[in-house]
């Protein structure tokens, strides 16, 4: 089976500019592949580089070495060397992302925040809002909140808006950074069901899940990030 996204020789080092330019290696020679209809989970302790991998795949972090190859609009491109314009294009059409935190334009209501990605892709505003409302209802966000900006929502309510916004499109690849971290048990179960629906639709997903019950319920494969730890120089 041909991978929709493959990573090879991926490395990341952070430079601590406030600490005299100290180099802090985080990842070295990371390699894995994602396939349609699969949910792979990054496993490893805090600080092992799981979130860094997601951010490199989404283009938020630069890559020090290696390649990130993704099938986009019928061609294979390397995100490690892609231009900013190409990365924006890939985000719009090929790779979606659900982060831990909701970052949106102030004063925009939750319904329009969720509908936004569809409107940007040419879906009519009324249809986009209908689909957004269906997702928010599935995630048990009260309808009285839909017209309100999420800035004053609880952490769990904001996360449900975030999840709905990330799941509303049909991106072939979806990155999930602890999407259930702020949710109660009932809504965690809803998200597990939504992930199953994405699998059935052929979406390839890569996620971080600190909740072991959720991880066990959704994971088709575990990627042990500790195997990508940089080698330490002998003293």
N, C-alpha and C positions, 0 to 999 in steps of 0.2 A: 504494500500500500504506500502510495506517495505521500510524503508529509506535506501539510499545508504550511508549516513553519519549522525550520530547523536551525539549531544553534551549534556552532562549532568553534572551539578554541577561544571562547569568550573570556575576556579578562577585564577587571576593573580595579583601578587604584585611585584612592582619593588623596589629594594634596592638601595638607593642613597649613594653610597660608598664615594662620595666626600662631602657628607653632614652628616658625622658621622653615616652612616648606617641607616638613616631614611627610614622606610618602607612606600611605597606609594601604597596603594591598588587601583587597577584600575577596576577589575571585580570580581563579586562574584555570584556563583550559576547560571551561564549562561546555558541555555538549549534551544535547537532547533533541527530540523531535516531537511535534504535535500532529495528530491526525484528526480528520473530520469525525465528529461524533464522540470524541474522547475528552474526558476531564482528567488532566494530570495535575498532581499536587506537589508543590515544593515543600520538602520536609527538612527540618534541621532546627537547631537552637536559635534563639534571638541573637542577631548580629552575624549570622552565617552568610548573609547576602541575599536572602530570598526577595525582599522588596527591591533591592538593587537590580536583580534580574528582571523583574517586571518593569521597572522604570527604564532599563536599557531597551527592552523590547518595544516599549511605547515611545521611545525617543526622548524621554525626559533626562536621561543620563547619557553622556558620551561614552563610547566604547574605546577602551585602550588597545585591545587586540581581539581578533576573531571576527566571525561573521554571524549575521542574523538574517537568514534568507526566508522570504515569505512570498507566497503566490498572490499577486495583486493585479487585478484586471487582466488576467491571462498571461502575465509574465512573472518571472522570478526576479526580485530585487533584493539587494543587501542593505538592510536598514542601518548597518554599522557605518556605511559610507554614503548613504542617501542624503540628498540636499534637504534643507528645512522645508521647502515647498513640497517635495515628494513625501516627507513624513506627515505633513498635514493632510495630504491626499489619502495616504494609507489609513490615517486615523478616521477620516470621514467614511471610507468605504470598506476597509478590510479588518482593522484591529480596533475593537472596543475595549473600554477600561472601566472597571468599577473600583474606585479608590476607597480608602477608609474614611475620607472626609468629603463633605459636600462643598464645592466651591462654585458659586454661581453669581450672576449679576444681582445686586441688591434690589429689593422691592418688586421682583418678579415672582408671581404666584407659583405654588408648587406644580399645579397642573401644566402651566406653560413651560416650566423648567423641564418636566418630563417629556412633554411633546416636542421640545426644541430640536432634538436630533433628527426627528422625522421631518419637521418643517425645513430644516437645512438641506435635507436630501430630496426635497421637492414634493413631499406629501402635503395634501391640502390641510389647512389649519384645523378645520372641523373634524376631519378624520383623525388627525394626529391627536387632538384633544380627547376624542372618544377613546382611542387606544390607550392614551395616558391614564384616563379615568378608570379604565378596566384594570390596568396594572395596579394603580393605587388602591382600588377596592380590594383586589386580590391580596394586597399586602396589608390590608386592614387599617389603612390611614383614613380617618373619618372625613367624610365629604365636606364638612364645615371648614376643614383646613385647606382644601384644595386651592382656594383663591388667595390664600395668604402666603407671604414670603416665608421661607423656612427658617429664617434667622432666629426666630424665637421658639422654634420647635425643640422638643427634647432630642437627645442624641439618637435614640432609637427611631424617632419619627424622621429626622433628617436622613438617617441611613436608609430608611425605606424609600424616600424620594430618590436618593442616590442610586439604589438598586433598580428602581423602576426606570430611571433615565438610562442606565447602562443596558438594561435588558430589552428596551423597547425596539431597538433596531435589529437587523438581521446580519450583523457583522459575521464573517466567517470565523474570526478568531476573537475570543473574549478573555481578557485578563481580569482576575478577581483578587483583590488585595483585602483579605479578611472581611468579606461582605457581611458576615453574620455576627461580627464582634459585638455590636450594640443591641442585638435583638433578643427578644424573649423566645421561649421555646416554641410557641405557636408560630411565630413569624420565621424562625429558623426552619421549621418544617415547610413553610411556604416556599422559602428560597431553595431548599433541597428539591422540591417539586419543579420549580422554575428551571433549575439546572438540568434536571432530567428532561424537561421539555426541549431545552437547547440541544442536548445530546441527540435527542430523537430527530431534531431538525438538521443535524449534521454539523453543528458548531464545534470547533475545537477550542477547549478552554484550558487555561493554566491558572491555578489559584494557590493562595495561601489561606489555610484554615487552622487556627489554633484550637478550635473546638474539635476534639477527636471524634465525637459522635457524627458531626457534620462531615468531617474529612472521610471517615469510614463509609458514610452513606454515598458520597459523590465520587470518590477517587477510583479511576480505572488504572492509574499508575502513580507511583510515588517516585519523585526525583530527589535523591538525597544530596542536598547542597553541600554537606560536609565533605563530600568527595571532590568538591571544586575548591577547597581551601588552598591558598598559596603555600608553597613550600617555604619553610623558615630556614634562614641561613644558620649554619652551625656556628656556635660561639667560638 
